[in-house]
Amino acid sequence: MTTTYEQLCAILVRDYQLQPEALALTAPLEDLGIDSLGLAELLFNVEDEFHITMPSEPVELLTLGDVVNFIDGLIAAQDGDALPPTPMSAAFAPAP
């Protein structure tokens, strides 16, 4: 059985040409070269790969672990196992 983390890493290696050894749960997305536009693209890919629907509200996803937890929450909510994850704030919102 493939974990969410393993599937996400496969997407990042395939679509972003990232090295697998750089992909730790604590890795900040920004350090991986994934800015707000890259995150939006990643989330579209995640929707397709995981067969889930992203909420329209922005979410704060700063690390690879944040993305994994968010995906797991959406999958659980879709399966009726839990409430959907609550968006926290705009991802990579520009500084005032």
NUVORO-914685 format. One record per atom (N, C-alpha, C, O): residue number from 1; atom name; x, y, z. Coordinates in steps of 0.02 Angstrom, whole numbers, plus 32768, in hexadecimal, padded with zeros to 4 digits. Each point is the difference from the previous one (the first is absolute). Layout:
<recs>
{rec NUM; CA; {X; Y; Z}}
...
</recs>
This chain:
<recs>
{rec 1; N; {802A; 7FC5; 8000}}
{rec 1; CA; {7FD6; 803B; 8000}}
{rec 1; C; {802C; 803E; 8000}}
{rec 1; O; {802E; 8006; 8029}}
{rec 2; N; {7FC5; 8027; 7FAA}}
{rec 2; CA; {8026; 803E; 7FFB}}
{rec 2; C; {7FE2; 8035; 802E}}
{rec 2; O; {7FC3; 8009; 8001}}
{rec 3; N; {8067; 8019; 8023}}
{rec 3; CA; {7FE8; 8035; 802D}}
{rec 3; C; {7FF7; 8041; 7FDA}}
{rec 3; O; {8018; 8008; 7FC8}}
{rec 4; N; {7FC3; 8026; 8057}}
{rec 4; CA; {7FF7; 8042; 7FE2}}
{rec 4; C; {8043; 8021; 7FF5}}
{rec 4; O; {800C; 801E; 7FCC}}
{rec 5; N; {8020; 7FDD; 8065}}
{rec 5; CA; {8043; 801D; 7FFA}}
{rec 5; C; {8026; 7FE3; 7FC4}}
{rec 5; O; {801F; 8026; 7FDA}}
{rec 6; N; {7FDF; 7F99; 801E}}
{rec 6; CA; {8022; 7FE0; 7FC8}}
{rec 6; C; {7FE3; 8017; 7FBC}}
{rec 6; O; {8025; 800C; 7FD1}}
{rec 7; N; {7F99; 7FF8; 802C}}
{rec 7; CA; {7FE0; 8017; 7FC2}}
{rec 7; C; {8012; 8048; 7FF1}}
{rec 7; O; {800E; 8011; 7FC7}}
{rec 8; N; {7FF1; 8019; 806C}}
{rec 8; CA; {8011; 8046; 7FF7}}
{rec 8; C; {8049; 8007; 7FEA}}
{rec 8; O; {800F; 8028; 7FD4}}
{rec 9; N; {801D; 7FB2; 804B}}
{rec 9; CA; {8047; 8002; 7FEC}}
{rec 9; C; {8008; 7FEB; 7FB7}}
{rec 9; O; {8027; 801E; 7FDC}}
{rec 10; N; {7FB4; 7FB0; 800E}}
{rec 10; CA; {8003; 7FEA; 7FBA}}
{rec 10; C; {7FEB; 8039; 7FD2}}
{rec 10; O; {801F; 800A; 7FCB}}
{rec 11; N; {7FAD; 801B; 8047}}
{rec 11; CA; {7FEA; 8039; 7FD8}}
{rec 11; C; {8037; 8035; 7FFD}}
{rec 11; O; {800F; 801A; 7FCA}}
{rec 12; N; {800F; 7FF5; 806F}}
{rec 12; CA; {8034; 8033; 8003}}
{rec 12; C; {803E; 7FED; 7FD8}}
{rec 12; O; {801F; 802A; 7FE1}}
{rec 13; N; {7FF4; 7F97; 8021}}
{rec 13; CA; {8039; 7FE8; 7FDA}}
{rec 13; C; {7FF0; 8003; 7FB5}}
{rec 13; O; {8029; 8016; 7FD8}}
{rec 14; N; {7F9C; 7FD3; 8016}}
{rec 14; CA; {7FEC; 7FFC; 7FBA}}
{rec 14; C; {7FF4; 8046; 7FE2}}
{rec 14; O; {801B; 800F; 7FCA}}
{rec 15; N; {7FBE; 801A; 8057}}
{rec 15; CA; {7FEA; 8040; 7FE3}}
{rec 15; C; {802E; 803B; 8010}}
{rec 15; O; {8001; 8031; 7FDB}}
{rec 16; N; {8024; 7FCB; 805B}}
{rec 16; CA; {802A; 8038; 8015}}
{rec 16; C; {804B; 7FEF; 7FFD}}
{rec 16; O; {802A; 8029; 8010}}
{rec 17; N; {7FE5; 7F9A; 7FDB}}
{rec 17; CA; {8045; 7FE8; 7FFB}}
{rec 17; C; {8027; 800A; 8041}}
{rec 17; O; {803C; 8011; 7FFF}}
{rec 18; N; {7FA3; 7FE6; 8039}}
{rec 18; CA; {8021; 8005; 8041}}
{rec 18; C; {8022; 7FBE; 8010}}
{rec 18; O; {7FEA; 7FCA; 7FEB}}
{rec 19; N; {804B; 803A; 803B}}
{rec 19; CA; {8024; 7FC5; 8015}}
{rec 19; C; {7FDD; 7FE0; 803C}}
{rec 19; O; {7FEF; 8024; 8030}}
{rec 20; N; {8005; 7F9B; 7FCF}}
{rec 20; CA; {7FDC; 7FDE; 8037}}
{rec 20; C; {801D; 800D; 8044}}
{rec 20; O; {7FDC; 8006; 8031}}
{rec 21; N; {8067; 7FFF; 7FD4}}
{rec 21; CA; {801F; 800A; 8041}}
{rec 21; C; {7FF2; 8046; 801E}}
{rec 21; O; {800B; 800B; 803B}}
{rec 22; N; {7FDD; 8023; 7F9C}}
{rec 22; CA; {7FEF; 8043; 8019}}
{rec 22; C; {7FB9; 8003; 801C}}
{rec 22; O; {7FEC; 8033; 801D}}
{rec 23; N; {7FEE; 7F98; 7FDB}}
{rec 23; CA; {7FB9; 8000; 8010}}
{rec 23; C; {7FF3; 7FE2; 8045}}
{rec 23; O; {7FF0; 7FC5; 8007}}
{rec 24; N; {8016; 8065; 802C}}
{rec 24; CA; {7FF0; 7FED; 8045}}
{rec 24; C; {7FBF; 8022; 8013}}
{rec 24; O; {7FEF; 8035; 7FE5}}
{rec 25; N; {7FED; 7FAE; 804A}}
{rec 25; CA; {7FC0; 801D; 8016}}
{rec 25; C; {8009; 8047; 801B}}
{rec 25; O; {7FD3; 8029; 7FFC}}
{rec 26; N; {8067; 7FE5; 8020}}
{rec 26; CA; {800C; 8042; 801C}}
{rec 26; C; {801C; 8032; 7FCE}}
{rec 26; O; {800B; 803A; 8010}}
{rec 27; N; {8000; 7FB0; 7FB2}}
{rec 27; CA; {801C; 802C; 7FCD}}
{rec 27; C; {7FCF; 8038; 7FEE}}
{rec 27; O; {7FC8; 7FF3; 7FEB}}
{rec 28; N; {804E; 804C; 801D}}
{rec 28; CA; {7FD6; 8038; 7FEB}}
{rec 28; C; {7FF7; 7FFF; 7FB4}}
{rec 28; O; {8030; 7FF6; 7FDA}}
{rec 29; N; {7F93; 8014; 800F}}
{rec 29; CA; {7FF2; 8000; 7FB8}}
{rec 29; C; {802B; 8034; 7FDD}}
{rec 29; O; {8019; 7FF4; 7FC9}}
{rec 30; N; {7FEE; 8045; 8056}}
{rec 30; CA; {8027; 8036; 7FE2}}
{rec 30; C; {8048; 7FEA; 7FF4}}
{rec 30; O; {801E; 8011; 7FCD}}
{rec 31; N; {7FFF; 7FC9; 8061}}
{rec 31; CA; {8044; 7FE7; 7FF9}}
{rec 31; C; {8006; 7FCD; 7FC8}}
{rec 31; O; {8035; 7FF5; 7FE4}}
{rec 32; N; {7F92; 7FEB; 800B}}
{rec 32; CA; {7FFF; 7FD0; 7FC9}}
{rec 32; C; {7FF5; 8023; 7FBD}}
{rec 32; O; {7FFD; 7FDF; 7FCC}}
{rec 33; N; {7FFB; 8063; 8036}}
{rec 33; CA; {7FF5; 8026; 7FC2}}
{rec 33; C; {7FB7; 8003; 7FEC}}
{rec 33; O; {7FF0; 8010; 7FC7}}
{rec 34; N; {7FE3; 7FE2; 8068}}
{rec 34; CA; {7FB9; 8001; 7FF2}}
{rec 34; C; {7FE3; 8040; 801E}}
{rec 34; O; {7FF5; 8005; 803C}}
{rec 35; N; {7FFE; 802C; 7F98}}
{rec 35; CA; {7FE2; 803F; 8016}}
{rec 35; C; {7FB4; 7FFA; 7FFD}}
{rec 35; O; {7FE6; 7FC9; 7FF6}}
{rec 36; N; {7FF7; 806F; 8012}}
{rec 36; CA; {7FB6; 7FFD; 8001}}
{rec 36; C; {7FE4; 7FE6; 7FBE}}
{rec 36; O; {7FCE; 7FDB; 8001}}
{rec 37; N; {804F; 8038; 7FC7}}
{rec 37; CA; {7FE8; 7FE7; 7FC0}}
{rec 37; C; {800F; 7FB5; 7FF9}}
{rec 37; O; {7FD6; 7FDA; 7FE8}}
{rec 38; N; {8065; 8012; 802E}}
{rec 38; CA; {8012; 7FB9; 7FFE}}
{rec 38; C; {7FD3; 7FD7; 802E}}
{rec 38; O; {7FF0; 7FC7; 7FF0}}
{rec 39; N; {7FFD; 8056; 8049}}
{rec 39; CA; {7FD3; 7FDD; 802E}}
{rec 39; C; {7FBB; 7FF6; 7FE0}}
{rec 39; O; {7FE2; 7FCB; 8006}}
{rec 40; N; {8006; 8069; 7FD8}}
{rec 40; CA; {7FBF; 7FFA; 7FDE}}
{rec 40; C; {8003; 7FC8; 7FCC}}
{rec 40; O; {7FD2; 7FD8; 7FFB}}
{rec 41; N; {8064; 8026; 7FDF}}
{rec 41; CA; {8009; 7FCB; 7FCE}}
{rec 41; C; {8004; 7FBC; 8021}}
{rec 41; O; {7FE2; 7FCF; 7FE8}}
{rec 42; N; {8043; 802D; 804F}}
{rec 42; CA; {8006; 7FC1; 8024}}
{rec 42; C; {7FBC; 7FE8; 8018}}
{rec 42; O; {7FF0; 7FC4; 7FFB}}
{rec 43; N; {7FE7; 806A; 801F}}
{rec 43; CA; {7FBF; 7FEC; 801A}}
{rec 43; C; {7FD1; 7FE8; 7FC8}}
{rec 43; O; {7FD6; 7FD5; 800C}}
{rec 44; N; {8031; 8048; 7FB8}}
{rec 44; CA; {7FD9; 7FE5; 7FC7}}
{rec 44; C; {8016; 7FB9; 7FF1}}
{rec 44; O; {7FD6; 7FD5; 7FF3}}
{rec 45; N; {806B; 801F; 800E}}
{rec 45; CA; {801A; 7FBC; 7FF4}}
{rec 45; C; {7FE9; 7FD0; 8037}}
{rec 45; O; {7FEF; 7FC6; 7FF2}}
{rec 46; N; {8010; 8052; 804C}}
{rec 46; CA; {7FEA; 7FD7; 8039}}
{rec 46; C; {7FB7; 7FED; 7FF6}}
{rec 46; O; {7FEE; 7FC6; 800D}}
{rec 47; N; {7FE8; 8069; 7FDE}}
{rec 47; CA; {7FB9; 7FF1; 7FF3}}
{rec 47; C; {7FFA; 7FC5; 7FD0}}
{rec 47; O; {7FD9; 7FD2; 800C}}
{rec 48; N; {804D; 8030; 7FBD}}
{rec 48; CA; {7FFC; 7FCC; 7FCE}}
{rec 48; C; {801B; 7FBD; 801B}}
{rec 48; O; {7FE0; 7FCC; 7FF6}}
{rec 49; N; {8059; 8036; 802A}}
{rec 49; CA; {8021; 7FC3; 8018}}
{rec 49; C; {7FD9; 7FDE; 8038}}
{rec 49; O; {7FFC; 7FC2; 8003}}
{rec 50; N; {7FE8; 8065; 802B}}
{rec 50; CA; {7FDF; 7FE5; 803A}}
{rec 50; C; {7FB4; 7FFC; 7FF9}}
{rec 50; O; {7FDE; 7FE6; 802C}}
{rec 51; N; {8008; 8034; 7F9C}}
{rec 51; CA; {7FB8; 7FFF; 7FF2}}
{rec 51; C; {7FD9; 8023; 8038}}
{rec 51; O; {7FCF; 7FE5; 801B}}
{rec 52; N; {8049; 8057; 7FF6}}
{rec 52; CA; {7FDF; 8028; 8033}}
{rec 52; C; {7FF2; 8045; 7FE3}}
{rec 52; O; {8019; 8012; 7FCB}}
{rec 53; N; {7FBE; 8015; 8058}}
{rec 53; CA; {7FF1; 8044; 7FEA}}
{rec 53; C; {801A; 8030; 8035}}
{rec 53; O; {7FF1; 7FFA; 803B}}
{rec 54; N; {8037; 8035; 7FAF}}
{rec 54; CA; {801B; 8032; 802C}}
{rec 54; C; {7FCA; 8034; 8010}}
{rec 54; O; {7FD8; 8011; 7FD5}}
{rec 55; N; {8027; 8007; 8069}}
{rec 55; CA; {7FD1; 8035; 8011}}
{rec 55; C; {8014; 8041; 7FDC}}
{rec 55; O; {803A; 8009; 7FEE}}
{rec 56; N; {7F96; 8023; 8009}}
{rec 56; CA; {800F; 803E; 7FDC}}
{rec 56; C; {8023; 8033; 802D}}
{rec 56; O; {801D; 8030; 7FE7}}
{rec 57; N; {7FE0; 7FC7; 805B}}
{rec 57; CA; {8020; 802D; 802E}}
{rec 57; C; {804B; 7FF3; 8001}}
{rec 57; O; {8015; 7FC6; 7FFB}}
{rec 58; N; {8013; 806F; 800B}}
{rec 58; CA; {8049; 7FF7; 8004}}
{rec 58; C; {8013; 7FDE; 8042}}
{rec 58; O; {7FDE; 8007; 8032}}
{rec 59; N; {8059; 7FD5; 7FCC}}
{rec 59; CA; {8018; 7FDD; 803C}}
{rec 59; C; {804A; 8010; 8009}}
{rec 59; O; {8024; 800F; 7FD0}}
{rec 60; N; {7FF3; 7FED; 806E}}
{rec 60; CA; {8046; 800B; 800E}}
{rec 60; C; {8024; 7FBD; 8000}}
{rec 60; O; {7FF6; 7FD7; 802D}}
{rec 61; N; {8033; 801F; 7FA2}}
{rec 61; CA; {8027; 7FC3; 7FFA}}
{rec 61; C; {8049; 8015; 7FF9}}
{rec 61; O; {8015; 8017; 7FCB}}
{rec 62; N; {8011; 7FE1; 806A}}
{rec 62; CA; {8044; 8019; 8000}}
{rec 62; C; {8035; 7FC9; 7FF6}}
{rec 62; O; {8036; 800D; 7FE6}}
{rec 63; N; {7FB9; 7FB6; 8030}}
{rec 63; CA; {8030; 7FC9; 7FFB}}
{rec 63; C; {7FE1; 7FC6; 7FDA}}
{rec 63; O; {7FC4; 7FFE; 7FF4}}
{rec 64; N; {8066; 7FD4; 7FF9}}
{rec 64; CA; {7FE8; 7FC3; 7FDF}}
{rec 64; C; {7FD0; 7FDA; 802E}}
{rec 64; O; {7FCF; 7FE4; 7FE9}}
{rec 65; N; {8040; 801C; 8057}}
{rec 65; CA; {7FD4; 7FDF; 8030}}
{rec 65; C; {7FBC; 8021; 8004}}
{rec 65; O; {7FCD; 7FDD; 8008}}
{rec 66; N; {8030; 8066; 7FF1}}
{rec 66; CA; {7FC0; 8023; 7FFF}}
{rec 66; C; {7FD6; 7FE8; 7FC5}}
{rec 66; O; {7FC4; 7FF6; 8007}}
{rec 67; N; {805C; 8001; 7FBF}}
{rec 67; CA; {7FDB; 7FE9; 7FC5}}
{rec 67; C; {7FE7; 7FB9; 800A}}
{rec 67; O; {7FC6; 7FF1; 7FEF}}
{rec 68; N; {8064; 7FE3; 802E}}
{rec 68; CA; {7FEC; 7FBB; 800D}}
{rec 68; C; {7FC4; 7FFF; 802F}}
{rec 68; O; {7FCF; 7FDC; 7FF3}}
{rec 69; N; {8034; 804A; 8044}}
{rec 69; CA; {7FC9; 8001; 8030}}
{rec 69; C; {7FC0; 801C; 7FE1}}
{rec 69; O; {7FC9; 7FE7; 800E}}
{rec 70; N; {803E; 804C; 7FC9}}
{rec 70; CA; {7FC6; 801E; 7FDF}}
{rec 70; C; {7FDF; 7FCD; 7FD1}}
{rec 70; O; {7FC3; 7FF9; 7FFF}}
{rec 71; N; {8066; 7FE4; 7FD9}}
{rec 71; CA; {7FE6; 7FCD; 7FD2}}
{rec 71; C; {7FDD; 7FC9; 8028}}
{rec 71; O; {7FC8; 7FEB; 7FEE}}
{rec 72; N; {8058; 7FFD; 8047}}
{rec 72; CA; {7FE1; 7FCB; 8029}}
{rec 72; C; {7FBE; 8017; 801D}}
{rec 72; O; {7FD0; 7FD9; 8003}}
{rec 73; N; {802C; 8066; 8012}}
{rec 73; CA; {7FC1; 801B; 801B}}
{rec 73; C; {7FCA; 8002; 7FCB}}
{rec 73; O; {7FC6; 7FF0; 800D}}
{rec 74; N; {804C; 8024; 7FB6}}
{rec 74; CA; {7FCF; 8002; 7FC9}}
{rec 74; C; {7FE8; 7FBA; 7FEE}}
{rec 74; O; {7FC5; 7FF6; 7FF3}}
{rec 75; N; {8069; 7FDB; 800C}}
{rec 75; CA; {7FED; 7FBB; 7FF0}}
{rec 75; C; {7FD1; 7FE5; 8035}}
{rec 75; O; {7FCE; 7FE0; 7FF0}}
{rec 76; N; {8042; 802C; 8050}}
{rec 76; CA; {7FD5; 7FE8; 8037}}
{rec 76; C; {7FBB; 8020; 7FFC}}
{rec 76; O; {7FCE; 7FDE; 800A}}
{rec 77; N; {8030; 8063; 7FE6}}
{rec 77; CA; {7FBF; 8022; 7FFB}}
{rec 77; C; {7FD8; 7FE6; 7FC5}}
{rec 77; O; {7FC3; 7FF7; 8005}}
{rec 78; N; {805F; 7FFC; 7FC4}}
{rec 78; CA; {7FDE; 7FE5; 7FC5}}
{rec 78; C; {7FE5; 7FBB; 800D}}
{rec 78; O; {7FCA; 7FEE; 7FE7}}
{rec 79; N; {805A; 7FEC; 8041}}
{rec 79; CA; {7FE9; 7FBC; 8011}}
{rec 79; C; {7FCD; 8000; 8039}}
{rec 79; O; {7FE7; 7FCC; 8013}}
{rec 80; N; {800B; 8070; 8008}}
{rec 80; CA; {7FD0; 8005; 8036}}
{rec 80; C; {801C; 7FEF; 8044}}
{rec 80; O; {7FDA; 7FF6; 8030}}
{rec 81; N; {8068; 8005; 7FD6}}
{rec 81; CA; {801F; 7FEE; 803F}}
{rec 81; C; {800D; 803B; 802E}}
{rec 81; O; {800D; 7FF7; 803C}}
{rec 82; N; {7FF1; 8045; 7FA9}}
{rec 82; CA; {8010; 803B; 8029}}
{rec 82; C; {7FE4; 803E; 7FDF}}
{rec 82; O; {7FE7; 7FFF; 7FC8}}
{rec 83; N; {801D; 8037; 805D}}
{rec 83; CA; {7FED; 8041; 7FE4}}
{rec 83; C; {8037; 8017; 7FD0}}
{rec 83; O; {803A; 7FEE; 800A}}
{rec 84; N; {7FB5; 8039; 7FC4}}
{rec 84; CA; {8034; 8019; 7FD3}}
{rec 84; C; {8030; 802D; 8025}}
{rec 84; O; {7FED; 8020; 8031}}
{rec 85; N; {8052; 7FE4; 7FB9}}
{rec 85; CA; {8030; 802B; 8021}}
{rec 85; C; {7FEA; 8049; 7FFA}}
{rec 85; O; {7FE3; 8014; 7FCE}}
{rec 86; N; {802B; 8012; 8065}}
{rec 86; CA; {7FED; 8046; 8002}}
{rec 86; C; {8039; 802A; 7FE3}}
{rec 86; O; {8038; 7FFC; 8018}}
{rec 87; N; {7FB9; 802D; 7FB6}}
{rec 87; CA; {8034; 802C; 7FE5}}
{rec 87; C; {8018; 8030; 8037}}
{rec 87; O; {7FD8; 801A; 8027}}
{rec 88; N; {8069; 7FF2; 7FDB}}
{rec 88; CA; {801B; 802A; 8035}}
{rec 88; C; {800A; 8048; 7FE7}}
{rec 88; O; {7FE7; 802E; 8020}}
{rec 89; N; {803D; 7FDB; 7FAB}}
{rec 89; CA; {800A; 8042; 7FE3}}
{rec 89; C; {801B; 7FF8; 7FBA}}
{rec 89; O; {800D; 7FC9; 7FEA}}
{rec 90; N; {7FFC; 806E; 7FF4}}
{rec 90; CA; {8018; 7FFE; 7FBB}}
{rec 90; C; {8047; 7FE3; 7FFF}}
{rec 90; O; {802B; 8013; 8027}}
{rec 91; N; {7FDF; 7FBE; 7FAB}}
{rec 91; CA; {8041; 7FE1; 7FF9}}
{rec 91; C; {8030; 8032; 7FE2}}
{rec 91; O; {7FF1; 801F; 7FCC}}
{rec 92; N; {8048; 7FE9; 8053}}
{rec 92; CA; {8034; 802E; 7FE7}}
{rec 92; C; {7FE3; 8045; 7FF2}}
{rec 92; O; {8011; 801E; 7FCD}}
{rec 93; N; {7FC7; 7FFB; 805F}}
{rec 93; CA; {7FE2; 8042; 7FF6}}
{rec 93; C; {8038; 8034; 7FFF}}
{rec 93; O; {802F; 7FFC; 8028}}
{rec 94; N; {7FCC; 8034; 7FAB}}
{rec 94; CA; {8034; 8033; 7FFD}}
{rec 94; C; {8002; 802A; 8040}}
{rec 94; O; {7FCD; 800C; 8020}}
{rec 95; N; {806E; 8008; 7FF2}}
{rec 95; CA; {8008; 8028; 803C}}
{rec 95; C; {7FE1; 8045; 7FF5}}
{rec 95; O; {8002; 801B; 7FC8}}
{rec 96; N; {7FE1; 8002; 806C}}
{rec 96; CA; {7FE1; 8043; 7FF8}}
{rec 96; C; {8033; 8035; 7FF3}}
{rec 96; O; {7FEE; 803B; 7FF8}}
</recs>
